[in-house]
Amino acid sequence: MNLSVKIGKLRMQNPVTVASGTFGYGEEYARLIDLNQLGAVTVKGIRLNPVRGNPTPRTVEVASGLINAIGLQGPGVDGFIKKYWPLLKTLKVPTIINIWGTTVEEYAEVARRFDALGGVGALELNVSCPNIKAGGAQFGTDLKLLAQVVTACRKVTKLPLITKMSPNVVSIAPFAKAAEDAGSDALAITNSYPAMAIDIETRRPKLANVTGGLTGPCIKPIAIKLVWEAAQAVKIPIIGMGGIQNAADAIEFMMAGATAVAVGTANFYEPQTAMKVIAGIREFMEKCGLKDVKEIIGSVAL
Ligand SMILES: Cc1cc2nc3c(=O)[nH]c(=O)nc-3n(C[C@H](O)[C@H](O)[C@H](O)COP(=O)(O)O)c2cc1C
């Protein structure tokens, strides 16, 4: 049975990775699961310099989901290379590094630094974070800026580029096409949805940042639709994510057109989820007599 897929030049031994920001930098989960069983490890977003993130509380549970406003806390490029890269570079599976910046030039500089590092599997451009006012949100929801970011990163690296799309647009198709035309090798769909929750006793917002990004099972049907729409618009592969809790969810994303999938919020309450998803995809293939996981991709019967 062949479970391997390709995301541009990046070969994954199975189609399951983890979603950026829900799996630390790999090491936090290394005692809980065998990282080498994943299709790839995707790390929390990194910009050039360290970032402290937002004041707490930064997360709040809502019905079937989570709202977070972490504020892209991170160690910066140098901090990441010093503290986390020594473990990641020893893994048998590729590392996807999620990067961001507040200017086109910063994205390109971070991409250049990781290109020079050697051994990185792929770069994922977070152009879609709704939490940073001066940052990502502008890039992922503006066709020109999106193209500029992808073009600038494309110029400085031959590493596979995955553009992580913002769901906060009227129609995803033109944005997917813009990323493809600018040289993106793949798309990741989707990032979180802008959201807010209020404590009615104190009348205070439940997050210190007031608003945050909604993730988890409640966004899954909306994410499936985005993947399906984007898959009609582009030829490049899509990594589907949004509320995946089990193999059935992952297979649904693949039937909608995703080549690979990422487990996100579920890592927080069940760190074994990605392992269970991989095993469940295998079982589904056995049950249906499929020899290659690629037979599932885009197989929704309309
Ligand atoms: C706490 C938290 C932190 C996140 N941090 C990032 C990040 O740094 N970069 C990024 O591109 N996406 C980030 N995301 C978005 C996830 O990668 C993913 O797109 C989203 O959570 C949808 O998947 P899920 O519903 O399975 O969690 C974060 C999500 C959560 C819940």
The ligand as a Gaussian input file, in Angstrom:
#p B3LYP/6-31G(d) Opt

LIG

0 1
 C       -2.762000      28.002000      19.333000
 C       -2.632000      28.096000      17.839000
 C       -1.496000      28.681000      17.275000
 C       -1.361000      28.789000      15.889000
 N       -0.228000      29.339000      15.359000
 C       -0.067000      29.407000      14.006000
 C        1.140000      29.915000      13.434000
 O        2.090000      30.282000      14.131000
 N        1.212000      29.992000      12.069000
 C        0.191000      29.554000      11.248000
 O        0.316000      29.648000      10.016000
 N       -0.949000      29.024000      11.775000
 C       -1.091000      28.941000      13.111000
 N       -2.243000      28.383000      13.644000
 C       -3.297000      27.874000      12.750000
 C       -3.180000      26.351000      12.564000
 O       -1.949000      26.009000      11.965000
 C       -4.338000      25.799000      11.691000
 O       -4.314000      26.450000      10.441000
 C       -5.695000      26.012000      12.333000
 O       -5.609000      25.788000      13.718000
 C       -6.788000      25.124000      11.725000
 O       -6.601000      23.778000      12.033000
 P       -7.321000      23.061000      13.321000
 O       -8.767000      23.483000      13.274000
 O       -7.118000      21.593000      13.123000
 O       -6.628000      23.576000      14.521000
 C       -2.392000      28.281000      15.040000
 C       -3.530000      27.663000      15.616000
 C       -3.648000      27.569000      16.994000
 C       -4.871000      26.878000      17.561000

